[in-house]
Each structure stands twice: as C-alpha cells, then as structure tokens.
Amino acid sequence: MQLGAYYLDAGRCEFSVWAPRARQVELKIVSPYERILSMTRQERGYWRAVVEDVLPGACYQFRLDDEKDRPDPASCYQPDSVHGPSQVIDHEDFAWSDRDWKGRPLSEMVIYELHVGTFTREGTFEAIIPRLEELRDMGITAIEMMPVAQFPGTRNWGYDGVLPFAVQNSYGGPNGLKKLVDAAHQTDLAVILDVVYNHLGPEGNYLRDFGPYFTDRYRTAWGEAINFDGPHSDEVRRYFLQNALHWFRHFHIDALRLDAVHAINDFSAKPFLQELVEQTEEFSAGNRRECLLIAESDLNDARLIRPAELGGIGMHAQWSDDFHHALHVLLTEESLGYYADFGHIGDLVKALREGFILSWRYSEFRKRHHGNSSADRPAEQFVVCSQNHDQVGNRMRGERLISLAGFEAAKLAAGAAILSPYIPLLFMGEEYGEDRPFPYFISFDDEELIEGVRAGRKREFKEFHQQGEPPDPQDPATFDAARLNWASRRTGDKGAMNAFYRELLRLRRDHPVLNRCDNRQLEGWGMEDQRVLWLHRHHEKDEIWLLMNFNRATVNCRFPARTGNWRKLIDSADPQWRGPGARLPAKIEGGQQVALPPHSLALFTKEN
C-alpha cells in the first residue's frame, strides 16, 4: 500500500492514510468540485478509498472524526502551502530523459551544496538549470540541495519542513524538481537531497492529529522526537522508509543526506537507519542504479558507516565535522563552543590520516571522552569541507570564512579540502569568495512562534558570549542578504578566487594521485610551533607533497622530501591568484631550504 494519493489510470485514484487515532476518516475532494467520500478502515489503523473521476491536479484533504480537515501526511504537493489542501500528482506523467543514468560512485563525488531559495534571484529549481554546465565545467560532479520538503511561507533553510513528501511550492513543486534532476543528469551531475528524519517543523505540523508519529520519551533540540521504537513505531518507520524511496523512485535522486542522525533516538534491535540502508540497497539492485545514503552525525561513531558484516549500520558515507573544525580553528583561532576541542596542527594531520580526530579522546566541550576510531574506514566514506550551511549559518551573523579569516586563508582552506583524500564539499559561492552572509531565516505566520525563534536565537548566542543583535530571522531583508551575487565571480579578487578553485579541481581530477580517494598511501607531519603541515600522497610511481602554512608569518624550513626533483603545480601565493608573491621556486630538490608565505599552500609533484 502506497501512502497518500496514488493515481491509477482513467480517472481512478487510490487514497491511503494512517490514522489510528481517528474513529472516522473521510476523503474531502476540494477541487475541481467539492464532495466528501467515506474511507474504509484497514488493519493497523490504515484507511483506504479508491475513487472514480479524480484526475491529476485535483485537490483534497482528509476529514478526521467529522471535525478536522487536514492535508495528507504523504502529500506530494501543497499548492497553497502547509495549511491548504493537497494535490493529486501523477508521477508517471513526467517525460524523463535520463534512462541511461546509473548514478555516480562516492569516489567520484565533488559536491556543491546549495540553498534553492538563495542560489538564484528567482529562487526556483528551474532557475538553477542554466548554471549546471558551469558547475560541471568547474569540476563539480554532484549538487546537494538543502531540504525542499514543504515548509511554511517562502523563506526557510528547509529544516522546518512539515510534509516530508511534498516538494516546496515556492521553489516550483514536483515538476520543477524533476526538471532540475533530469537536466543535472543530462549534464553528468548527480543530485543529492538533504532530508530530515529527526524532527518536523513547528508550524503546519498536523501529523499528531493522525497518529503517534512523535514520542515524549526523547527530546531533540528542534522539536518533538520521532517515534522510531515505541508503540506503533512500525507504521512511523514505514512512513519515513517510503519517503526515502519516494525521492529515489519518483524524482531520480542519487543520494540522500540524512540530517543530524544523532538526534534519531532508536533502541530497536534493528534500528531505523539499518532498515533504511537495507531498503535503499534493495531498491538500487532492483533498479540497477546506485542510490546512496550520506549521514550527518556528531557522534564520531564509525559503526554508522561500517558495513553490516562488520557489525555496523552500513551508511555509505558521513560528513566529517572534525575536519572542518580543525581547519577552521587553525585559520580563525576561535575557541568558543565545540571549537574548544581543536587548535593543533596535529589535529588536522589526524583528520587527514584517519577521519575522526576525537576517537575516544577527552572533549573539553562535552566534558567527557567522545568518539571511536575510524582509521579502518576508506576515504570515500568521509565528506569534508572548509564551510557548509551549518558552520556559516549557525553563526550569529552568518559570516563566511573569507570574512572571518581573509582572502589568503580562504585559498589555503580550499586547497586543504579539495586536495584532501576525501570527498570535498563546497558551499555555494565559496568558489569565487562570496562574502555575503548566510544567516538563519524564516517566514512563519504564527506571531508567538516568531517571537519564540527570535528570543531563542538571542539566548543561544548570549550563551556563547557573542555581543550584539543577530539579524531578525523573520525580516525579508535577512533572506535577501543571503542571495548570492553570482555575477561578481568574473572580476577582481572574486575572479581570481574562481580561477584558483577551477585549477584546484582540475588538479584533483587529472593528477593520478589526487584523483583517488585514498588515505592509505598517505603520510602527514606537523610542525606545531611553526604551524606548518606537510602532506605526502603517492600511488605507484607518482608522488605529491602538499605544503600548508597556517602561520600568519613566513616560515623558513627545508622541503620535506629528502631526495628527488619536484615540480610546483600550484602556489596560492602566486600573483595570478592575487597572492602576495610566490617565494617557492618552480622546481626544487629534496631537502632544499624554502620559505612559506603566511597562510599559503603549495603543491609539488615528483619528476620521474
């Protein structure tokens, strides 16, 4: 049984909903003309009706106990936002042109994270399409969208979604998303979608009227916890499992990024996440297409990404917060909050070698030991970045790294992530040094809720000893401030940064050492006092040395290779990237004395 409205043929449509708390459920057809039809109760609290004379585009609601009209929990489209009726969608009606697309393996991923509403002036799926070729030509192989499930209003990060199956109406709805995915595949780009299975947003959240989707046995930082292991949890799990397959099946999404899985509380013998992995792999095999699951977790628990045969959950990959935090603190010297656990060159060395830094190490931020070792996990299981929506947007003013650390530091950070052995992720705009902020924004209708969000943001930043007033999240100007100034990428410092990113991505793609996700044939050393890191990577006869100076002053040292002849491939201090001037020669011998400019990065390859 497919949840929601499933269009059959010839004006026949099947409606199914799980509503165990209701004594009576009726189907209210709202348009093209109004009528109310009874539904038949099935086992475990499901209700079903097969209705004639219902065509795609018809709008409907479920009437509960003759008193509440509610949108379908599995609605595919809400033309009038979260409070209005749902619309019947015929998913077979879209003419896909990507039949030969089989997906991309993780090892080929270079991810570009974007927010649909602020990536273009129009803020729609279709407005992204003209930019796809430029992203591909730059070296991107996958775009990742922040959540697009229906949220209240038109301005939101997406994590306040309340109808997980419905595609945001202001972005262009289901057809707009399908057009974007189809165009991306034609452009040889994979598509990753951010989904939220740990909570639902506060406004327009009607699921509790239907059944026990939530539980008070656990708490999350954002709202009620989802009931994944209590009474009736089989049906709740089924709802979210169908949601994941819904994106793969109907929208040809290649991978799901699972938001904050550490907030999915589930003590089942077979956790929801494990069942999700099993069903995803079954779908992939049946459709001969690679569908992937990438988790976000702050637990540093390698069991999440270990395969089931090794006692793990089997997620295909996860975001590596430790890499970002180590890199960020070296460049900014911030120490508030979770940044208190980082600050040494050795931290970044460990991240490059193993993945997790906190691997059962004492966490000053948590006041306890944290994490376990990920040293046995292959490099393609980690997504790394120098910035992402969380690390930018959860700052009080939403400042980007270039605004905090400067132009040279931003180039150094780019090289550290893109030339790492892991899957690099870029946050929209960083590739040309966008300095417009990305603050938190909303467009709720409930005034009490709006005031609660404002007060909560102020309280949160006060606890982190940050002075001043955060931007008003409800103010349209806060949203407008986050829109990319993409046209600026051609000239000046932004043009130079864009060219620098393109060259880094070209090197990653073309060099036989750099184009491999491999942290096995890798050695890293840190000069802690000088704040210098050397990274040696090799494959067969090819070798590279990556020299990174996190010092604000020039550092004099010996080239780390003892022997051999080495040719420079890129130097962030070079004037062609608007650097202060290269101090390193184009060719160098092992052991030669060198000078590394402040906040600089240089890459050398061995001459065979």
N, C-alpha and C positions, 0 to 999 in steps of 0.2 A: 504494500500500500504506500503510494507516494503521498506525502503530506501536502496540503494546500490544494490549489486548483490545477487539475491535470486535464488539459484539453485532449479529447479523444479524437473525434472526427465529426464531420457533418453536423455541427452544432451541438454535439454532446460533450459534456464536461463532467468530470468526477471531482467532487469536493470531499476532502478528508481533513479532520481536525482532531487533535487530542484534547479532550476537555472532561477529565474525570470528575471535576467538582460540580459540573452542571447537571441539573435534573432534566433539562431540556435544551437542545440546541437546534436552532433554525437557521436556514440559509436565507439571507436577505439580499436579493438581487436589486441593486440600486439603479443601474442603467443597462441597456437603453430604456427600459421601463421597469417600474418597481413591482416586485412580487416577493412573497415570503413562502418558503417551502420547508417542510419538515425534513429532519435528518434521522437516520436510523442508528441507534447505539450498537456498537460492536464490542468485542472483548477489550478489556483493559482501559476502558474509557474513551475509545475512539468513536467518532461519529462520521457517517458517510452518506452521501447522496449523489446519484447520477442524474443529471438534469438535461433536458432537451432545450433546444432553442437558446443556447448560450454560446456566443461567438467570442473569439479573442477581442479584447477591448472592453468587454462587459465589466462593470464594477460591482462589487459585492462586499458584504460584511457577514459576520456570524452574530446572531442574536442569542444571548445566554439567559435562560430562565425568564424569557419574555420581558427583560428589563434593561439589558446592556447590549448595545451594538458595538462590536469591536472589529478592528481589522484582523485579517488572517495572520496568525503567528508565522505561517510559512508563505506569506505574501511574496510574490516576485516583483511587484511594482506598486508603489504608492503615489499616484499622480498628484494627490493633494497633501503630501507629507504624512507624518506619522499618525495623525488623528483621523484621517479620512478613510474612505473605503479602499479596498484592494482591487487590483485589476487582473483579469484573466490574461495570461500570456501563452502563446503557442510557440514553444521553443523550437519546434521543427520548422518553423516558417522562415528562419534566417538562412540565407544562402552563403554558407561558409566556403571559402576558397583555400583553406589550409589543410586539405585532406592528407597531404603527404608530410605534414609536420609531425615529427616524432618527439619533440622536446629537446632539451639540452642537458647533458650531464653536468653535475655540480662542478667538476674540474674545469669546465669551460666558462663558468659564470664570471662576469664582471657586472655588478648590479648597480643600477641607478635608481635611488629611492626618490619618489616624488609625491606631492600632495596635489590631487587633481584640481582643487579649487584655486590654488595659488600658482600653479606651474605656468598657466597662460592667463592672459587678460580675460578671456571668455570663461575660464574655469570649467571646461567640459571635457568629456572623453574625446570627442571628435576634434577638438582644438589641439590635442596632443599629437594627432596623426602627422601633420606636416613637419614635426620636429624629430620624428623617428629616424629618418635617414641620417640626419646629422649626428644623433646619438650613436647610431651604429658605426658611422664612419670614424667617430672619435675613438671607438674601441669598446663601447658598451655592448654587452650580449644579452642583458635582461633588464627590464624595467620592473620596479616594485612599487605598487601603489599603496599608500596608506588606506585604511579601511573605507569601503564605499557602500557598506550596508546602511540602509535608510536611518538618518538621524534627524532631529528636529531642526527646522529652519534651513538655511543655506550656507551657514558658516560654522564649520566644526572640523576638528582634526580627524574625526571619524570614530573615535573611541567611545562616543556616547550613542552609538547605534542601538536601536531597539527592535529592529526587524531584520534578523540576520540574512534572510533570503532575498530581501528586496534591494534593488540597486538604486542608489540615491537619485531622486527625481531631478534635482537641480544640476546634476552632472550629465544628465542625458539618458538615464534609465537603462533598462536591459539592452535595448538595441544599440545605444551609444557605446556601451561597454563591449558588446560583441564586435562592433565595427573596429574599435581600437585593438582588441586582441587579434582579430583577423589581419588587420594591417600590420601589426607588430610581427606576426608570424611570417607574413609576406616579405617583411624587411629583415628576416632572420633574427628577430629578437624574441626571447622567451618573456613570459609575463608572470610575475609573482604578485599575489594578492595578500595583503595583511588582513587577518581575520581575528576576531576577539571572542574567545570561548570561556573567559574567566568571569565576565560580568556583562550586564546590559546597562544602557544609559538610564538616567532618572526620569526623563520626560517622554511620555508616549509609551511607556513600558507597561503593556497590558497583559503580559504572559501569566502573571499571577492570577488573573481572573479565570484562566482556563485550567490551570493545574499547578502542582507543586514543582515548578521549574527552579525555585530557589530554596535555600536552606538557611536556618539561623544557627546551625551548628558550627559554621565557619564564618569568617569575615574577610573582606577584601578592602583595599584602600579606596576603591571606587564605587562600591555599592554591594548589594546582596550577593552572596556566593551562589554559584550554580550547583544544583543538586545532582552531583555525579555519582554518589554512593549511598544515598538514603532510600527510604521507601519511594517507589515509583520512579527510581532513577533509570531503570531500563528504557523507559519512554523518553526521558530527558536526553539520555545519551543518544538514542535513536534520532532525535531531532537534530542534534549537532553533527552526528555522523552523516545524516542525509544532507546537511548543509555543506559539509566539505565536498561530498561527491557532486552536489549541485553545481559548484563552481567548476569542478573538473569536467563534468559531463556537458552542461548547457552553455558554459562560457569558454571552454577550452583553456582554462587557466593551467599553467605549467607547474606552479608550486604555490603552496600556502605558507605564509609567515605567520606563525601562531604567537599572538601577543601574550607576554607575561605568563607562561605556563606554570611558573612557580605559584601563581595565585589560583590554579585549578586544584582544589582540595579533593583528593580522591584516594581512599584507603582500600579500594577494591582489590581482590586477588588478581584481577585483570583490569588495570587502570584504563580509563577512557582513552588516554593517549596511546596506549598499546593497541587498543581496539581500532583506533583511528589509523595507525600505521598499517595494521593488517588489512583493513578495508581499502586503504589507498593502494597498497601493493597489489591487491586482488583486482582493483579497477585498472591499474596500469597494465597488468598482464593481459587482462581481457580485452583492452583497447589498444594494445601494442603501442603505448605512448608513455613516456616517462613522466610520472607525476610525483612531486617531491614535497616533503614537509620540513620546514626550517623553523626551529623553535627560538623564542626569546626566553631566557631563564637567568635569574641571578643566583641560582643555587650552586653553580660550579660543580654540578654532579654529572660526571662522564657517563653514568648509566643511562642518561637521557638519549645519548647518541650511540651507545654501544648496541650492536645487533642482539636480537633475542637469544641467539645461540650462545652468547656470552653473558646472558643474564640482564640485558639492557632492554630499554623501551623500543629502540630501533628508529628514532628520528634520524632523518638523513643528514641534518646539519643544525648548527645553532649559531646565534650571534655571540661574538666574543667581547663582552663588556670589558674584561681585564685588559685586552689590547688597547682599546680606546682610552681607558682611564690612565694606564701607564704612559701612553703617548701624550695625552692632554696635560698631565701634571708636569712632565718634563718640559713642555713648551710654555705653560702658563704659571707654574709654581703654585697653583691653587691647592688648598688643603682642607676645604670645608667638606662636610658630609663624607660620602664614600671615597672621595679623593684622598682622605687621610691615610688610606692603606697603601698609597703608591708614592713614587717620587725618586726611585733609584734607577739608574741605567740597567742594573741587574734585573729589575722587574720586566723591562721591555725585552731584554735578552731571553728571559724565561718564557715570555709570551710567544716570541718568535720560534723558540725551540719546541715548546710543549702545548701551547694553547692557554690553559689556565695558569694564572700566577698564584692565586690563593687556592692551594691544593692541600687542604688541612693545615693552613697557616693561620696564625692569630690575626684576626681582623680588628684593628683599633676602632673602626666604625661600628662594628657589631658587638664588640667586647666579648668575643669568643672565637674559637677556631672555625674555619669555614672552608668548604670545598673539598674535592679529592683530585687525584691526578688524572690528567687527560693525555699523558705522554704516549699512550698506546694508540691514540686516535689519529687517523690520517688527516693531512692538512685540508683536504676538500670538505671536511666537516665543520670548518670554522669560517664565519663571515666576519671580516674585520673592517674598521673604518676609522677615519680621523674625526668624523662628525656624522650624526644622524638626527632624525626629527626629535628623539628623546633628549639627546645631550645638548642640542641647541634650544629646543622649545621649552624645556623644563627649567631653563634659567629664567630669572625674574624678567629680564628684558629681551630674552630670545636672541642674544648676540651669537654670531657665528665665530668660528675660530679665528678667522683673519682679523676680526675686530678686536679680539682679545690678545692675540699674540703677534700680529703683524704679518706683512707680506712674505718675508723670508721664511718665517716659521711655518706659514701655511704651505709653502712649497716643500719644506722638509717633511711635514706631516703627510702630504700627498705621496711623496716617494716612499715613506715608511710603509704605508698601507698598500699602495699599488704594487710595489716591488717585493712585498712580503710573500711567503709561501702559501698564503691563504686566499680565500675568495674576497676580493676587495668590493666594498660598497661605497658609492659616492652619494652624498645628499644633494639634491637638486640645487644647482647654482654654484656649488663649491668649485666646479671645473673651470670657472672663469673668475673666481674670487668674489662672488656675490657678497656684498656687505649689508644688504637689507636684512633685518632681523626675521626670525620665525617664532613669534610669541604664541602663546596659547589663546585661542579664540572660540567663541560660541555664538549661537543665535537662538537662545531659548525664549519661550513665551511666558513662562511662569516667573513673575517678579520675585517671589520668595526664593525660588531656586537660583535665580540670577544673583541676588544679594548673597546667598549662601556660597556660591562659587567665588564671588569677589572677596568675601571675608576669608574663605579658606586659602586662597592664593596669598593674601597678605600674611595670614598666620604662618603659612608654610615658609615663606621667605624670611619672616622675622626670626623663626627658629634657627635659620641658617645665618643669622646675623647680617643679612643684606639690608642696606639702607635704601630708603626711597620708596616710591609707589610703583607697583607693577602696572603695566598697561591694562586698561579695562577690557576684559575678555569679551564683553558684550558689545563694545563700541565697534561699529563697522570700520573705523579708521585703524583699529588694531589688525583686523584682517587685511585691509588694503596695504598696510605696511609690509606684510609678508609676501606680497606678489613679487615674483621675480622681475628684475629689469633685464630680461634676456638680450635685448638689443645692445646692451653695453659690452657684450662679450667680444666684440671685434677690435676694440681700440685700447690704447694706453696700457695700464697695468693689467686690466682685465683681459685684453687681447693676448698679452704675454703669458698670463697665467693659463689661459685656454690652450695656447700653443704648447706650454710646458706639460699640461695634463695629456694632451694628444701624444706627445713624444714619450712620456712615461708608459702610456697604454700601448703604444706601438712597440716599445721595447719589451713589455710584458708579453705581447702577442708573438713577436718574431724571434726573440732570443731563445735558444734551445734549453737554457737553464731556467729562465724566468717564466716560460710558458707552461711550467709544470707546477701543480700544487703538490709540493714535496718539502716536508720539514724533516726528512730523514737524512738527506745529503746536505746537511747544513750545520755550520758551526757559528756561534756568536760569542763575541767578547766585549766587555765593557770596561772603559777606563773611568771609574767612578768619579774621581776627583776632577778630571778634565771634562766630564760629561760627554764622552765620545763613545760611540758604539760602532763596532766593525761586524759585518755580516758576510760570511763566506758561504756561497752555494755552488754546487757542482753537479754535473751529470755527464758520465762517460768522460770525454776528453775536454769538455767545456767547463770553465770556471768563471765566477764573477766575485768581485769584492764590492760591497756597498759600505761606504763610509758616511756616518751621520754624526754631525757635531751639534749637540743640544746646548752648547755653551753660548753665552751672549758675547764671548770674546773669541778671538782667533786662538786656535790650539796648534802648537807645533809638536809633531810626533813622527815616528817612522811609518812608512807604508807597511800595512800588516803582513803582506806576503813576504817571505824571506828571500825567495828567488823568483826568477821568471821575468818576462816582459809583459807589461799591462797597458792596454789602450783605454782611454777615457771614452765613455759612451754618453754621459750626461753629467752636467755640473750645475746645480741650482744657482750658484753664484755668478754664472756666466752672464754678461750684459745682454745676450739675446733673450734671456728670461727676465730682463730688468733687474739682474742681480748687481751686487756692489763691485763685482770684478773677480774673475777666476784667479785663484792662487795656485791651482794644481795644474801641472803640465799635461799636454795631450797624451804623452806616453811616459811611462815610468818604469823603473826597475825595482824589483823586490828589495825591501829594506831601506829604500831611499828616504831621506828626510822630506817631510811635506808640511804644509801649513793649511789648516782647515778654517775657512772663514766662519764667522758666527752664524749659527742657525743655518747650516748648509748641508747639502747632501751631494755625493758624487758616486758614480757607478763606473767600475772598471771591469773589462773582460780580458781574459788571458789570450795573448797572441801565440797561437800554436805554430 
